[in-house]
Structure formats: C-alpha cells, structure tokens
Amino acid sequence: MKIAAEGRTALVIGGQGTVGQAIVAALSASGATVIEASSAKEAVAAASRAFLFVHISDAVAANLSDPGDGRDEAATFEATARAVASSAERIVHVISAAGVVPLRNAASFSAHQAALASLTRTLAMELAPRVAVNALAVGGVDDAGERFVRHSPLKRSGTPAEIANAALFLADPANTYTTGHVMTVDGGWSVGYARDF
C-alpha cells in the first residue's frame, strides 16, 4: 500500500521495533522523508517540517506486556503532538489493544493504554479541524503467544506490514474524514471478550 507522500516529511517516535520499522519503511516507500526521533526534544526540533507525526507507544515499540504506568510517555506524546500541530495534518498514535479491552492481571498497563486512547480522542477535538488525530490499537504481532492466537478469530498473529498498512490509511492525505478514531488492528482479538487472560 502507498499514499501520496512524495516530498513530504514524516516524524516518527518509537520506530525502533519491528512495527516501527515497518511503518518507517512503508512511509519511505510512499516517498516520504522520514525523521526518526528518540526523544520529545528531537521531535519538537523537527516538528515544523512534518506533515505527519507517528508516535509508537513503548508497549508496541518494545513488545512489552507492562512498561510501567506510562505518565512520561503520555506527556511526551501530548507535548510533541501540540508542537507538530502547526505543520502536521495527521497524527497517528500506535498503542496496545489493551487500551480497548483490558488484560487480566495487568490493571496499570491496561489503564495506561486506555488513557493513551482517550488522549488521542481529546487531541482530535482540540486540534481539529486542521489536524486529524487517530490511534491504532495493535494486537499480537509476529510471535504472539498461543493464548493470544487461540482467542483471535483469525487464529494467527499479525505482521508488522499489516500494522504499517493501517497506519498508512490513517496517515493518507486522501483520508479526510477520519479523526478521533481508535482503530483496532488485532485480528479480532478485542471482539471476543471471554478469555482466560
């Protein structure tokens, strides 16, 4: 999948994992110049040139099941999103599907991911109409465990390329009427609530 990004700049934070690298590669293949930032300070410095800001949650970037309470991460996302709002047309936040459906025995992690989903919706209201802000709620990718696969209607893990294609849809300049949306890309995992975890 490709979008019309030729000659445009995309800013990515958290692009070091397999999902992040797939998103970076997909944006590059669409002709975008991709700036990978490792901190909010670096991101803010590059903000004035970006048409797109992609923030990949620590949980997705590092494939963690519990990265902590995430207060710093939420603050980084909000500060950077507000900084890029002067130039960006699209902001895409990549979070865990635990932000849509909580994980048993992971209350702090699930609440943190849900807070990131809520922050995405809030920024969509505050930065409209010029900037569209959306999130991807990602399920198990690559080598998700057998329990995840068992509870997924598609009975398999996702691939980084599948997540990247969803990110491209939300980033596409032709996608002009989607904002405040948390799109689940989890093989249907979040629709089957009766799970053993």
N, CA and C atoms as an extended XYZ file, in Angstrom:
591
Properties=species:S:1:pos:R:3:atomname:S:1:resname:S:1:resid:I:1 pbc="F F F"
N         0.848       -1.177        0.000 N   MET     1
C         0.000        0.000        0.000 CA  MET     1
C         0.894        1.241        0.000 C   MET     1
N         0.487        2.240       -0.767 N   LYS     2
C         1.219        3.509       -0.791 CA  LYS     2
C         0.233        4.662       -0.674 C   LYS     2
N         0.746        5.782       -0.161 N   ILE     3
C        -0.050        7.001       -0.065 CA  ILE     3
C         0.695        8.118       -0.782 C   ILE     3
N         0.022        9.243       -0.971 N   ALA     4
C         0.639       10.394       -1.642 CA  ALA     4
C         1.477       11.174       -0.638 C   ALA     4
N         2.723       10.755       -0.473 N   ALA     5
C         3.608       11.408        0.494 CA  ALA     5
C         4.909       11.866       -0.139 C   ALA     5
N         4.970       11.866       -1.444 N   GLU     6
C         6.193       12.240       -2.160 CA  GLU     6
C         6.633       13.647       -1.763 C   GLU     6
N         7.879       13.777       -1.340 N   GLY     7
C         8.428       15.081       -0.993 CA  GLY     7
C         7.964       15.637        0.334 C   GLY     7
N         7.254       14.841        1.125 N   ARG     8
C         6.761       15.314        2.415 CA  ARG     8
C         7.549       14.651        3.537 C   ARG     8
N         7.479       15.252        4.717 N   THR     9
C         8.262       14.767        5.854 CA  THR     9
C         7.354       14.138        6.895 C   THR     9
N         7.756       12.973        7.370 N   ALA    10
C         7.047       12.283        8.448 CA  ALA    10
C         7.984       12.160        9.637 C   ALA    10
N         7.466       12.421       10.806 N   LEU    11
C         8.225       12.365       12.049 CA  LEU    11
C         7.757       11.151       12.839 C   LEU    11
N         8.675       10.283       13.229 N   VAL    12
C         8.324        9.051       13.939 CA  VAL    12
C         9.102        8.971       15.245 C   VAL    12
N         8.380        8.757       16.348 N   ILE    13
C         8.994        8.466       17.648 CA  ILE    13
C         8.654        7.018       17.987 C   ILE    13
N         9.643        6.251       18.426 N   GLY    14
C         9.409        4.865       18.829 CA  GLY    14
C         9.510        3.891       17.677 C   GLY    14
N        10.265        4.250       16.663 N   GLY    15
C        10.343        3.424       15.468 CA  GLY    15
C        11.370        2.316       15.506 C   GLY    15
N        11.894        1.986       16.681 N   GLN    16
C        12.983        1.020       16.724 CA  GLN    16
C        12.537       -0.439       16.646 C   GLN    16
N        11.311       -0.770       16.985 N   GLY    17
C        10.851       -2.163       16.949 CA  GLY    17
C        10.405       -2.589       15.560 C   GLY    17
N         9.920       -3.818       15.454 N   THR    18
C         9.519       -4.335       14.143 CA  THR    18
C         8.335       -3.570       13.560 C   THR    18
N         7.381       -3.196       14.406 N   VAL    19
C         6.233       -2.418       13.924 CA  VAL    19
C         6.700       -1.043       13.467 C   VAL    19
N         7.510       -0.392       14.272 N   GLY    20
C         8.015        0.931       13.907 CA  GLY    20
C         8.811        0.915       12.624 C   GLY    20
N         9.671       -0.071       12.474 N   GLN    21
C        10.476       -0.156       11.257 CA  GLN    21
C         9.612       -0.429       10.034 C   GLN    21
N         8.541       -1.196       10.198 N   ALA    22
C         7.625       -1.438        9.080 CA  ALA    22
C         6.903       -0.151        8.683 C   ALA    22
N         6.524        0.659        9.670 N   ILE    23
C         5.867        1.933        9.378 CA  ILE    23
C         6.842        2.881        8.685 C   ILE    23
N         8.066        2.952        9.196 N   VAL    24
C         9.092        3.796        8.570 CA  VAL    24
C         9.320        3.362        7.126 C   VAL    24
N         9.444        2.064        6.886 N   ALA    25
C         9.679        1.551        5.527 CA  ALA    25
C         8.504        1.857        4.607 C   ALA    25
N         7.282        1.717        5.114 N   ALA    26
C         6.096        1.983        4.294 CA  ALA    26
C         5.994        3.459        3.932 C   ALA    26
N         6.308        4.331        4.878 N   LEU    27
C         6.293        5.767        4.589 CA  LEU    27
C         7.377        6.129        3.584 C   LEU    27
N         8.557        5.552        3.752 N   SER    28
C         9.654        5.797        2.805 CA  SER    28
C         9.287        5.306        1.410 C   SER    28
N         8.654        4.139        1.328 N   ALA    29
C         8.240        3.591        0.033 CA  ALA    29
C         7.195        4.471       -0.641 C   ALA    29
N         6.465        5.246        0.164 N   SER    30
C         5.477        6.181       -0.382 CA  SER    30
C         6.102        7.516       -0.753 C   SER    30
N         7.415        7.639       -0.590 N   GLY    31
C         8.117        8.855       -0.990 CA  GLY    31
C         8.362        9.854        0.109 C   GLY    31
N         7.945        9.543        1.330 N   ALA    32
C         8.139       10.480        2.439 CA  ALA    32
C         9.588       10.463        2.913 C   ALA    32
N        10.043       11.610        3.369 N   THR    33
C        11.307       11.694        4.090 CA  THR    33
C        10.966       11.443        5.549 C   THR    33
N        11.536       10.409        6.132 N   VAL    34
C        11.185       10.027        7.497 CA  VAL    34
C        12.287       10.455        8.457 C   VAL    34
N        11.888       11.201        9.477 N   ILE    35
C        12.800       11.587       10.555 CA  ILE    35
C        12.440       10.734       11.757 C   ILE    35
N        13.389        9.931       12.221 N   GLU    36
C        13.167        9.113       13.406 CA  GLU    36
C        13.769        9.829       14.608 C   GLU    36
N        12.931       10.151       15.567 N   ALA    37
C        13.381       10.844       16.777 CA  ALA    37
C        13.323        9.879       17.951 C   ALA    37
N        14.272       10.004       18.845 N   SER    38
C        14.284        9.124       20.013 CA  SER    38
C        13.777        9.823       21.267 C   SER    38
N        13.498       11.110       21.167 N   SER    39
C        13.008       11.851       22.328 CA  SER    39
C        12.080       12.969       21.869 C   SER    39
N        11.310       13.479       22.825 N   ALA    40
C        10.413       14.593       22.512 CA  ALA    40
C        11.207       15.816       22.070 C   ALA    40
N        12.374       16.030       22.677 N   LYS    41
C        13.194       17.188       22.321 CA  LYS    41
C        13.604       17.126       20.851 C   LYS    41
N        14.073       15.959       20.407 N   GLU    42
C        14.432       15.791       18.994 CA  GLU    42
C        13.213       15.978       18.100 C   GLU    42
N        12.085       15.433       18.527 N   ALA    43
C        10.865       15.516       17.729 CA  ALA    43
C        10.400       16.954       17.578 C   ALA    43
N        10.413       17.700       18.664 N   VAL    44
C         9.972       19.093       18.621 CA  VAL    44
C        10.877       19.906       17.702 C   VAL    44
N        12.178       19.596       17.705 N   ALA    45
C        13.115       20.315       16.837 CA  ALA    45
C        12.796       20.095       15.362 C   ALA    45
N        12.251       18.932       15.028 N   ALA    46
C        11.930       18.610       13.633 CA  ALA    46
C        10.468       18.874       13.294 C   ALA    46
N         9.695       19.322       14.268 N   ALA    47
C         8.241       19.406       14.120 CA  ALA    47
C         7.772       20.324       13.003 C   ALA    47
N         8.469       21.404       12.762 N   SER    48
C         7.980       22.400       11.803 CA  SER    48
C         7.967       21.893       10.369 C   SER    48
N         8.629       20.777       10.095 N   ARG    49
C         8.704       20.263        8.723 CA  ARG    49
C         7.748       19.101        8.464 C   ARG    49
N         7.099       18.580        9.481 N   ALA    50
C         6.367       17.320        9.341 CA  ALA    50
C         4.903       17.512        8.956 C   ALA    50
N         4.445       16.741        7.955 N   PHE    51
C         3.016       16.688        7.648 CA  PHE    51
C         2.354       15.593        8.477 C   PHE    51
N         3.179       14.674        9.003 N   LEU    52
C         2.681       13.524        9.740 CA  LEU    52
C         3.552       13.287       10.963 C   LEU    52
N         2.902       13.006       12.097 N   PHE    53
C         3.605       12.613       13.311 CA  PHE    53
C         3.079       11.251       13.728 C   PHE    53
N         3.961       10.266       13.829 N   VAL    54
C         3.599        8.925       14.296 CA  VAL    54
C         4.311        8.685       15.618 C   VAL    54
N         3.531        8.387       16.654 N   HIS    55
C         4.103        8.055       17.957 CA  HIS    55
C         3.756        6.609       18.262 C   HIS    55
N         4.780        5.783       18.422 N   ILE    56
C         4.573        4.369       18.702 CA  ILE    56
C         4.797        4.156       20.190 C   ILE    56
N         3.739        3.732       20.864 N   SER    57
C         3.793        3.524       22.304 CA  SER    57
C         4.931        2.584       22.676 C   SER    57
N         5.512        2.820       23.850 N   ASP    58
C         6.580        1.945       24.340 CA  ASP    58
C         6.147        0.485       24.342 C   ASP    58
N         4.869        0.234       24.653 N   ALA    59
C         4.361       -1.138       24.712 CA  ALA    59
C         4.453       -1.826       23.363 C   ALA    59
N         4.216       -1.087       22.288 N   VAL    60
C         4.270       -1.656       20.943 CA  VAL    60
C         5.705       -1.657       20.430 C   VAL    60
N         6.423       -0.569       20.660 N   ALA    61
C         7.796       -0.455       20.152 CA  ALA    61
C         8.704       -1.544       20.706 C   ALA    61
N         8.543       -1.846       21.980 N   ALA    62
C         9.425       -2.826       22.620 CA  ALA    62
C         8.741       -4.160       22.861 C   ALA    62
N         7.488       -4.297       22.405 N   ASN    63
C         6.711       -5.519       22.591 CA  ASN    63
C         6.642       -5.898       24.068 C   ASN    63
N         6.322       -4.914       24.891 N   LEU    64
C         6.244       -5.139       26.329 CA  LEU    64
C         4.823       -5.481       26.736 C   LEU    64
N         4.687       -6.229       27.802 N   SER    65
C         3.359       -6.503       28.328 CA  SER    65
C         3.019       -5.576       29.485 C   SER    65
N         4.019       -4.918       30.060 N   ASP    66
C         3.768       -3.982       31.155 CA  ASP    66
C         4.927       -3.001       31.284 C   ASP    66
N         4.903       -1.902       30.497 N   PRO    67
C         6.025       -0.971       30.524 CA  PRO    67
C         5.990        0.023       31.669 C   PRO    67
N         5.127       -0.161       32.639 N   GLY    68
C         5.029        0.802       33.728 CA  GLY    68
C         3.778        1.644       33.572 C   GLY    68
N         3.669        2.682       34.375 N   ASP    69
C         2.433        3.458       34.349 CA  ASP    69
C         2.345        4.419       33.177 C   ASP    69
N         3.454        4.746       32.547 N   GLY    70
C         3.420        5.495       31.296 CA  GLY    70
C         3.133        6.974       31.379 C   GLY    70
N         3.217        7.573       32.563 N   ARG    71
C         2.922        9.004       32.649 CA  ARG    71
C         3.855        9.828       31.776 C   ARG    71
N         5.135        9.477       31.773 N   ASP    72
C         6.096       10.210       30.943 CA  ASP    72
C         5.767       10.055       29.466 C   ASP    72
N         5.370        8.857       29.070 N   GLU    73
C         5.045        8.611       27.671 CA  GLU    73
C         3.850        9.455       27.224 C   GLU    73
N         2.810        9.522       28.030 N   ALA    74
C         1.637       10.324       27.686 CA  ALA    74
C         2.007       11.798       27.582 C   ALA    74
N         2.831       12.270       28.503 N   ALA    75
C         3.259       13.671       28.468 CA  ALA    75
C         4.091       13.958       27.224 C   ALA    75
N         4.967       13.018       26.855 N   THR    76
C         5.783       13.172       25.648 CA  THR    76
C         4.906       13.238       24.411 C   THR    76
N         3.933       12.328       24.323 N   PHE    77
C         3.039       12.318       23.166 CA  PHE    77
C         2.267       13.627       23.063 C   PHE    77
N         1.680       14.066       24.172 N   GLU    78
C         0.881       15.290       24.128 CA  GLU    78
C         1.731       16.503       23.767 C   GLU    78
N         2.888       16.641       24.393 N   ALA    79
C         3.745       17.802       24.121 CA  ALA    79
C         4.195       17.824       22.668 C   ALA    79
N         4.587       16.671       22.153 N   THR    80
C         5.049       16.612       20.766 CA  THR    80
C         3.898       16.843       19.803 C   THR    80
N         2.742       16.262       20.085 N   ALA    81
C         1.572       16.450       19.219 CA  ALA    81
C         1.201       17.925       19.128 C   ALA    81
N         1.239       18.612       20.249 N   ARG    82
C         0.913       20.046       20.229 CA  ARG    82
C         1.977       20.839       19.467 C   ARG    82
N         3.233       20.413       19.583 N   ALA    83
C         4.312       21.111       18.872 CA  ALA    83
C         4.208       20.927       17.365 C   ALA    83
N         3.854       19.724       16.926 N   VAL    84
C         3.782       19.477       15.480 CA  VAL    84
C         2.480       19.977       14.870 C   VAL    84
N         1.532       20.348       15.701 N   ALA    85
C         0.216       20.748       15.194 CA  ALA    85
C         0.271       21.945       14.258 C   ALA    85
N         1.313       22.756       14.350 N   SER    86
C         1.411       23.918       13.462 CA  SER    86
C         1.699       23.514       12.021 C   SER    86
N         2.293       22.341       11.823 N   SER    87
C         2.608       21.912       10.458 CA  SER    87
C         1.932       20.604       10.070 C   SER    87
N         1.682       19.745       11.036 N   ALA    88
C         1.160       18.410       10.727 CA  ALA    88
C        -0.300       18.451       10.301 C   ALA    88
N        -0.638       17.535        9.418 N   GLU    89
C        -2.028       17.324        9.015 CA  GLU    89
C        -2.590       16.065        9.653 C   GLU    89
N        -1.695       15.129        9.988 N   ARG    90
C        -2.099       13.838       10.538 CA  ARG    90
C        -1.201       13.479       11.719 C   ARG    90
N        -1.836       12.961       12.767 N   ILE    91
C        -1.115       12.396       13.900 CA  ILE    91
C        -1.666       10.992       14.110 C   ILE    91
N        -0.771       10.017       14.173 N   VAL    92
C        -1.161        8.621       14.381 CA  VAL    92
C        -0.436        8.105       15.616 C   VAL    92
N        -1.210        7.616       16.569 N   HIS    93
C        -0.660        7.088       17.813 CA  HIS    93
C        -0.857        5.575       17.792 C   HIS    93
N         0.211        4.821       17.931 N   VAL    94
C         0.140        3.357       17.899 CA  VAL    94
C         0.232        2.844       19.334 C   VAL    94
N        -0.868        2.217       19.799 N   ILE    95
C        -0.964        1.747       21.183 CA  ILE    95
C        -1.299        0.258       21.195 C   ILE    95
N        -1.382       -0.304       22.380 N   SER    96
C        -1.763       -1.707       22.528 CA  SER    96
C        -3.283       -1.849       22.523 C   SER    96
N        -3.760       -2.989       22.022 N   ALA    97
C        -5.197       -3.279       22.059 CA  ALA    97
C        -5.708       -3.390       23.490 C   ALA    97
N        -4.807       -3.475       24.464 N   ALA    98
C        -5.221       -3.453       25.868 CA  ALA    98
C        -5.842       -2.114       26.237 C   ALA    98
N        -5.687       -1.111       25.389 N   GLY    99
C        -6.358        0.168       25.594 CA  GLY    99
C        -7.824        0.128       25.217 C   GLY    99
N        -8.229       -0.929       24.523 N   VAL   100
C        -9.625       -1.115       24.117 CA  VAL   100
C       -10.288       -2.165       24.998 C   VAL   100
N        -9.573       -3.253       25.265 N   VAL   101
C       -10.049       -4.346       26.114 CA  VAL   101
C        -8.956       -4.638       27.138 C   VAL   101
N        -9.258       -4.543       28.431 N   PRO   102
C        -8.209       -4.719       29.437 CA  PRO   102
C        -7.693       -6.154       29.514 C   PRO   102
N        -6.442       -6.264       29.936 N   LEU   103
C        -5.830       -7.568       30.176 CA  LEU   103
C        -5.963       -7.925       31.650 C   LEU   103
N        -6.338       -9.143       31.923 N   ARG   104
C        -6.428       -9.618       33.301 CA  ARG   104
C        -5.035       -9.580       33.938 C   ARG   104
N        -4.967       -9.182       35.200 N   ASN   105
C        -3.718       -9.095       35.969 CA  ASN   105
C        -2.737       -8.069       35.403 C   ASN   105
N        -3.237       -7.101       34.666 N   ALA   106
C        -2.388       -6.028       34.127 CA  ALA   106
C        -3.152       -4.711       34.193 C   ALA   106
N        -3.656       -4.397       35.383 N   ALA   107
C        -4.519       -3.226       35.545 CA  ALA   107
C        -3.817       -1.927       35.174 C   ALA   107
N        -2.608       -1.724       35.672 N   SER   108
C        -1.897       -0.482       35.397 CA  SER   108
C        -1.616       -0.327       33.906 C   SER   108
N        -1.141       -1.399       33.292 N   PHE   109
C        -0.835       -1.377       31.862 CA  PHE   109
C        -2.087       -1.093       31.036 C   PHE   109
N        -3.185       -1.802       31.326 N   SER   110
C        -4.425       -1.616       30.572 CA  SER   110
C        -4.968       -0.203       30.741 C   SER   110
N        -4.916        0.312       31.978 N   ALA   111
C        -5.393        1.675       32.230 CA  ALA   111
C        -4.538        2.694       31.484 C   ALA   111
N        -3.238        2.477       31.454 N   HIS   112
C        -2.338        3.381       30.736 CA  HIS   112
C        -2.662        3.398       29.243 C   HIS   112
N        -2.865        2.239       28.651 N   GLN   113
C        -3.176        2.181       27.225 CA  GLN   113
C        -4.536        2.822       26.932 C   GLN   113
N        -5.505        2.619       27.824 N   ALA   114
C        -6.815        3.267       27.665 CA  ALA   114
C        -6.682        4.784       27.781 C   ALA   114
N        -5.797        5.240       28.669 N   ALA   115
C        -5.561        6.680       28.799 CA  ALA   115
C        -4.968        7.254       27.519 C   ALA   115
N        -4.067        6.506       26.873 N   LEU   116
C        -3.497        6.970       25.606 CA  LEU   116
C        -4.574        7.049       24.522 C   LEU   116
N        -5.511        6.104       24.534 N   ALA   117
C        -6.627        6.158       23.580 CA  ALA   117
C        -7.479        7.396       23.837 C   ALA   117
N        -7.741        7.684       25.108 N   SER   118
C        -8.530        8.862       25.461 CA  SER   118
C        -7.793       10.147       25.105 C   SER   118
N        -6.485       10.175       25.328 N   LEU   119
C        -5.684       11.343       24.957 CA  LEU   119
C        -5.751       11.577       23.452 C   LEU   119
N        -5.726       10.510       22.680 N   THR   120
C        -5.850       10.621       21.225 CA  THR   120
C        -7.167       11.296       20.851 C   THR   120
N        -8.257       10.853       21.458 N   ARG   121
C        -9.579       11.438       21.157 CA  ARG   121
C        -9.650       12.905       21.583 C   ARG   121
N        -9.076       13.207       22.747 N   THR   122
C        -9.090       14.587       23.237 CA  THR   122
C        -8.323       15.507       22.300 C   THR   122
N        -7.136       15.069       21.878 N   LEU   123
C        -6.354       15.885       20.943 CA  LEU   123
C        -7.062       16.026       19.603 C   LEU   123
N        -7.812       15.015       19.198 N   ALA   124
C        -8.577       15.121       17.950 CA  ALA   124
C        -9.572       16.273       18.034 C   ALA   124
N       -10.200       16.440       19.202 N   MET   125
C       -11.136       17.555       19.377 CA  MET   125
C       -10.398       18.886       19.429 C   MET   125
N        -9.298       18.921       20.164 N   GLU   126
C        -8.602       20.182       20.385 CA  GLU   126
C        -7.817       20.675       19.170 C   GLU   126
N        -7.336       19.776       18.330 N   LEU   127
C        -6.518       20.180       17.181 CA  LEU   127
C        -7.315       20.257       15.881 C   LEU   127
N        -8.585       19.895       15.936 N   ALA   128
C        -9.446       19.996       14.751 CA  ALA   128
C        -9.728       21.471       14.473 C   ALA   128
N       -10.027       21.832       13.243 N   PRO   129
C       -10.240       20.956       12.090 CA  PRO   129
C        -8.986       20.727       11.248 C   PRO   129
N        -7.877       21.381       11.585 N   ARG   130
C        -6.702       21.299       10.714 CA  ARG   130
C        -5.957       19.975       10.798 C   ARG   130
N        -5.940       19.367       11.992 N   VAL   131
C        -5.156       18.148       12.199 CA  VAL   131
C        -6.086       16.986       12.540 C   VAL   131
N        -5.923       15.869       11.853 N   ALA   132
C        -6.652       14.639       12.172 CA  ALA   132
C        -5.777       13.799       13.098 C   ALA   132
N        -6.333       13.406       14.236 N   VAL   133
C        -5.591       12.627       15.229 CA  VAL   133
C        -6.311       11.299       15.444 C   VAL   133
N        -5.611       10.199       15.198 N   ASN   134
C        -6.190        8.866       15.331 CA  ASN   134
C        -5.192        7.934       15.993 C   ASN   134
N        -5.681        6.769       16.417 N   ALA   135
C        -4.805        5.763       17.027 CA  ALA   135
C        -5.041        4.403       16.398 C   ALA   135
N        -4.004        3.595       16.428 N   LEU   136
C        -4.096        2.176       16.089 CA  LEU   136
C        -3.943        1.399       17.383 C   LEU   136
N        -4.897        0.527       17.690 N   ALA   137
C        -4.788       -0.352       18.854 CA  ALA   137
C        -4.359       -1.720       18.342 C   ALA   137
N        -3.109       -2.053       18.594 N   VAL   138
C        -2.460       -3.205       17.977 CA  VAL   138
C        -2.529       -4.431       18.882 C   VAL   138
N        -2.864       -5.563       18.276 N   GLY   139
C        -2.853       -6.843       18.987 CA  GLY   139
C        -1.512       -7.527       18.838 C   GLY   139
N        -1.499       -8.829       19.015 N   GLY   140
C        -0.262       -9.605       18.955 CA  GLY   140
C         0.372       -9.586       17.576 C   GLY   140
N         1.644       -9.268       17.531 N   VAL   141
C         2.377       -9.175       16.269 CA  VAL   141
C         3.540      -10.161       16.304 C   VAL   141
N         3.871      -10.679       15.139 N   ASP   142
C         4.991      -11.611       14.965 CA  ASP   142
C         4.766      -12.897       15.741 C   ASP   142
N         5.395      -13.006       16.882 N   ASP   143
C         5.346      -14.273       17.616 CA  ASP   143
C         4.463      -14.173       18.853 C   ASP   143
N         3.251      -13.652       18.675 N   ALA   144
C         2.322      -13.573       19.805 CA  ALA   144
C         2.105      -14.985       20.345 C   ALA   144
N         1.909      -15.080       21.625 N   GLY   145
C         1.774      -16.388       22.257 CA  GLY   145
C         0.549      -17.166       21.804 C   GLY   145
N         0.572      -18.437       22.127 N   GLU   146
C        -0.511      -19.346       21.739 CA  GLU   146
C        -1.849      -18.905       22.322 C   GLU   146
N        -1.829      -18.342       23.531 N   ARG   147
C        -3.087      -17.904       24.148 CA  ARG   147
C        -3.708      -16.769       23.350 C   ARG   147
N        -2.887      -15.830       22.879 N   PHE   148
C        -3.418      -14.742       22.056 CA  PHE   148
C        -4.039      -15.302       20.783 C   PHE   148
N        -3.308      -16.168       20.116 N   VAL   149
C        -3.781      -16.736       18.849 CA  VAL   149
C        -5.080      -17.505       19.066 C   VAL   149
N        -5.166      -18.250       20.160 N   ARG   150
C        -6.373      -19.037       20.453 CA  ARG   150
C        -7.605      -18.137       20.597 C   ARG   150
N        -7.419      -16.931       21.117 N   HIS   151
C        -8.546      -16.021       21.337 CA  HIS   151
C        -8.761      -15.039       20.193 C   HIS   151
N        -8.016      -15.166       19.141 N   SER   152
C        -8.166      -14.303       17.967 CA  SER   152
C        -8.987      -15.026       16.908 C   SER   152
N       -10.072      -14.420       16.407 N   PRO   153
C       -10.865      -15.069       15.369 CA  PRO   153
C       -10.053      -15.472       14.140 C   PRO   153
N        -9.001      -14.732       13.821 N   LEU   154
C        -8.192      -15.077       12.649 CA  LEU   154
C        -7.171      -16.172       12.942 C   LEU   154
N        -7.013      -16.534       14.222 N   LYS   155
C        -6.152      -17.649       14.639 CA  LYS   155
C        -4.698      -17.511       14.197 C   LYS   155
N        -4.197      -16.281       14.232 N   ARG   156
C        -2.790      -16.060       13.911 CA  ARG   156
C        -2.359      -14.709       14.460 C   ARG   156
N        -1.065      -14.523       14.536 N   SER   157
C        -0.502      -13.223       14.902 CA  SER   157
C        -0.556      -12.300       13.696 C   SER   157
N        -0.502      -11.016       13.956 N   GLY   158
C        -0.402      -10.049       12.871 CA  GLY   158
C         1.038       -9.898       12.421 C   GLY   158
N         1.214       -9.215       11.311 N   THR   159
C         2.563       -8.925       10.823 CA  THR   159
C         2.818       -7.426       10.936 C   THR   159
N         4.064       -7.026       11.073 N   PRO   160
C         4.367       -5.596       11.094 CA  PRO   160
C         3.846       -4.879        9.848 C   PRO   160
N         3.883       -5.540        8.693 N   ALA   161
C         3.395       -4.917        7.456 CA  ALA   161
C         1.899       -4.628        7.530 C   ALA   161
N         1.141       -5.504        8.196 N   GLU   162
C        -0.300       -5.262        8.336 CA  GLU   162
C        -0.565       -4.038        9.208 C   GLU   162
N         0.224       -3.866       10.240 N   ILE   163
C         0.086       -2.682       11.096 CA  ILE   163
C         0.487       -1.438       10.307 C   ILE   163
N         1.558       -1.540        9.541 N   ALA   164
C         2.020       -0.401        8.735 CA  ALA   164
C         0.963        0.024        7.725 C   ALA   164
N         0.276       -0.930        7.101 N   ASN   165
C        -0.778       -0.579        6.140 CA  ASN   165
C        -1.913        0.189        6.811 C   ASN   165
N        -2.270       -0.210        8.028 N   ALA   166
C        -3.310        0.518        8.759 CA  ALA   166
C        -2.837        1.926        9.100 C   ALA   166
N        -1.567        2.055        9.478 N   ALA   167
C        -1.010        3.383        9.766 CA  ALA   167
C        -1.035        4.257        8.521 C   ALA   167
N        -0.723        3.666        7.369 N   LEU   168
C        -0.771        4.435        6.119 CA  LEU   168
C        -2.177        4.931        5.828 C   LEU   168
N        -3.179        4.105        6.083 N   PHE   169
C        -4.564        4.543        5.870 CA  PHE   169
C        -4.867        5.791        6.699 C   PHE   169
N        -4.486        5.774        7.973 N   LEU   170
C        -4.761        6.925        8.832 CA  LEU   170
C        -3.903        8.130        8.467 C   LEU   170
N        -2.727        7.891        7.901 N   ALA   171
C        -1.821        8.979        7.516 CA  ALA   171
C        -2.132        9.567        6.150 C   ALA   171
N        -2.882        8.867        5.349 N   ASP   172
C        -3.123        9.245        3.954 CA  ASP   172
C        -3.795       10.617        3.843 C   ASP   172
N        -3.194       11.546        3.090 N   PRO   173
C        -3.835       12.844        2.879 CA  PRO   173
C        -5.221       12.727        2.243 C   PRO   173
N        -5.478       11.623        1.532 N   ALA   174
C        -6.795       11.422        0.918 CA  ALA   174
C        -7.850       11.007        1.940 C   ALA   174
N        -7.434       10.594        3.120 N   ASN   175
C        -8.354       10.206        4.187 CA  ASN   175
C        -8.724       11.471        4.964 C   ASN   175
N        -9.760       12.146        4.518 N   THR   176
C       -10.066       13.488        5.016 CA  THR   176
C       -11.199       13.562        6.046 C   THR   176
N       -11.810       12.420        6.399 N   TYR   177
C       -12.973       12.498        7.282 CA  TYR   177
C       -12.875       11.533        8.466 C   TYR   177
N       -11.662       11.178        8.844 N   THR   178
C       -11.461       10.285        9.984 CA  THR   178
C       -10.597       10.990       11.014 C   THR   178
N       -11.169       11.229       12.192 N   THR   179
C       -10.391       11.781       13.305 CA  THR   179
C       -11.030       11.336       14.613 C   THR   179
N       -10.212       11.214       15.643 N   GLY   180
C       -10.703       10.768       16.944 CA  GLY   180
C       -11.004        9.284       16.993 C   GLY   180
N       -10.511        8.545       16.027 N   HIS   181
C       -10.830        7.118       15.921 CA  HIS   181
C        -9.701        6.265       16.488 C   HIS   181
N       -10.066        5.231       17.237 N   VAL   182
C        -9.108        4.231       17.696 CA  VAL   182
C        -9.407        2.962       16.908 C   VAL   182
N        -8.586        2.703       15.912 N   MET   183
C        -8.787        1.564       15.010 CA  MET   183
C        -8.076        0.335       15.569 C   MET   183
N        -8.827       -0.721       15.814 N   THR   184
C        -8.192       -1.945       16.287 CA  THR   184
C        -7.648       -2.734       15.102 C   THR   184
N        -6.400       -3.133       15.232 N   VAL   185
C        -5.732       -3.970       14.233 CA  VAL   185
C        -5.167       -5.139       15.032 C   VAL   185
N        -6.064       -6.082       15.336 N   ASP   186
C        -5.715       -7.142       16.289 CA  ASP   186
C        -6.259       -8.509       15.895 C   ASP   186
N        -6.627       -8.677       14.636 N   GLY   187
C        -7.148       -9.964       14.195 CA  GLY   187
C        -8.466      -10.335       14.841 C   GLY   187
N        -9.170       -9.343       15.387 N   GLY   188
C       -10.450       -9.588       16.044 CA  GLY   188
C       -10.327       -9.963       17.512 C   GLY   188
N        -9.107       -9.931       18.050 N   TRP   189
C        -8.888      -10.312       19.450 CA  TRP   189
C        -9.800       -9.542       20.403 C   TRP   189
N        -9.980       -8.257       20.180 N   SER   190
C       -10.739       -7.428       21.119 CA  SER   190
C       -12.242       -7.669       21.065 C   SER   190
N       -12.748       -8.352       20.041 N   VAL   191
C       -14.198       -8.583       19.980 CA  VAL   191
C       -14.617       -9.793       20.799 C   VAL   191
N       -13.704      -10.705       21.080 N   GLY   192
C       -14.032      -11.892       21.868 CA  GLY   192
C       -13.610      -11.705       23.297 C   GLY   192
N       -14.513      -11.193       24.123 N   TYR   193
C       -14.116      -10.768       25.465 CA  TYR   193
C       -13.882      -11.927       26.429 C   TYR   193
N       -14.476      -13.099       26.213 N   ALA   194
C       -14.320      -14.220       27.139 CA  ALA   194
C       -12.965      -14.882       26.917 C   ALA   194
N       -12.002      -14.508       27.749 N   ARG   195
C       -10.645      -15.032       27.604 CA  ARG   195
C       -10.144      -15.539       28.951 C   ARG   195
N        -9.092      -16.310       28.899 N   ASP   196
C        -8.505      -16.801       30.145 CA  ASP   196
C        -7.324      -15.950       30.597 C   ASP   196
N        -7.200      -14.757       30.025 N   PHE   197
C        -6.149      -13.824       30.455 CA  PHE   197
C        -6.623      -12.410       30.271 C   PHE   197
